[in-house]
Structure formats: structure tokens, C-alpha cells
């Protein structure tokens, strides 16, 4: 691993995790760990460039078909790719097919960049996690093997107890909070061989258990606002990312304040 390495460009590939949900900014756009990482890398490299091709809801096949070729053509110093978990969390999942598409992505991306970053994604503690844990761990084992064969870096977020804490997850129970994204950015930063600025694995303080009424109210709100729409999309074959474009589709110069140097505004959510 390169110690205190300097990187001049970053391309992020994936789904909602990399798009930045639910790290919501006041203007209604999402930031997320990849934007945070890009801003930090920009402080070290004048002329640093960044693109984020990730779109919420994408399955690994869509990531390969819509994002991987574009990312490879950009020839960035660093490419991050996180995908396959949306497939694994579906009731019916052809894990063999997911493995094949992941392998295709890594084979195309690894030769195109100086450092390919893969991840073992975090998992929120709870019954959903327990139900899908075998699939997730099988997926992560495959990712480890791909990384070993292609010289990629694996950032192990799954093994960090703090990122499994329910307080690190938004009310939709699917996406990290702003603090969770900040910790992921620090984890990738350190994985790239850069000096630690924080302990991203540090545990949260002991929780104060909510009362029965608060728990039931939260469960009802979650079911109405997030679970029912999610089930509806599964039944109708729709995705939350249908019709959405990547928020940062071009490899542009990026400032340390977290904005494109060309002065363009942040894209909206619609």
C-alpha cells in the first residue's frame, strides 16, 4: 500500500450507498461519503477531478451496463465500486449471476485505474440483516477473492460494529446517516494509505432505549413512508432510480469545499 499517496482523480460507481442517500443537504441534494472523500483528496492535489456515476436502486447488471464502461474510459487514479447488495436483498436472487457480473465489472475496471476500491458493505443490526446475512457474506467472500486476483483494495465496513448500530442508519433503515457517511469516507481515506484523521470504528455511546410508544410510532412511520413503497416497487418491477441521471456524470475539477470548480450547481433529486 502507498503511504501518504497523492491521487489526482476519483470516479465512484454504484447505487444509493455511493450516491449519498441519506446524507441530505439543505438544498435537497445528497452528499455522501464519495463527495466527502473527493473534497478531502482535492486538498492534496491541485486540479483534482471527480465523477460520481452512482444511481439509487441499481442492480449489479445495470451498474455494469450503465456505469462501468464510462468509469473505465475516464482512466481515473481511483475507482470505487460498490454493488450487488440490492440484488442480494431481493426475495429472489441468482447469486451466481451476481458473482459473474461483479467479476465482469472488476475485470474491466482494475486495468483502467491506479487503485480499484471494493467494499464489504455495512449492515444494520436487526431481523432483516439476520435474514440476508448468508447471502451478504457469500457476496463478500466473492469480493475478497476478486480483490486478491486483481490487486484491488477491499474496505471492510461490514466488520465495523459501529456501522451496524441502528443509530447510524436513517429512518428508512436502508441508508446511512451523515455520520455514517463521514465514517465511510474516513475508512476509504485510510485504506488509500492516507494518514488517519479520526477513528471511524469508534463505538457510539450507550444507547438510551426508547419507550414502547416511541418504538411503535417509529415502526408505523417506517412502514407507511418506506416499507410499503419499497414493496410496491418490487411488485411492479420499478426502481427508485428509474429516470434518474448520475449526479456527477463528468470527470470535472473538484474543490475542497465540495463543489465542481466549473461553478455548476448541484443537480436536483428529480
Buried (B, 14 or more C-beta within 10 A) or exposed (E): EEEEBEBBBBBBBBBBBBBBBBBBBEEEBBBBBBBBBBBBBBEBBEEBBBBBBBBBBBBBBBBBEBBBEBBBEBEBBBBBBBBBBBBBBEEEBEBEEBBBBBBBBBEBBBEBBBBBBBBBBBBBBEEEBEEBEEBBBBBBEBBBEBBEEBEBBBBBBBEBEBBBBEEBBBEBBBBBBBBBBBBBBBBBBBBBBBEEEEEBBEEEEEEEEEEEEEEEEEEEEBEEEBBEBBEEEEEEEEBBBEEBEBBBBBBBBBBEEBBBBEEEEBBEEE
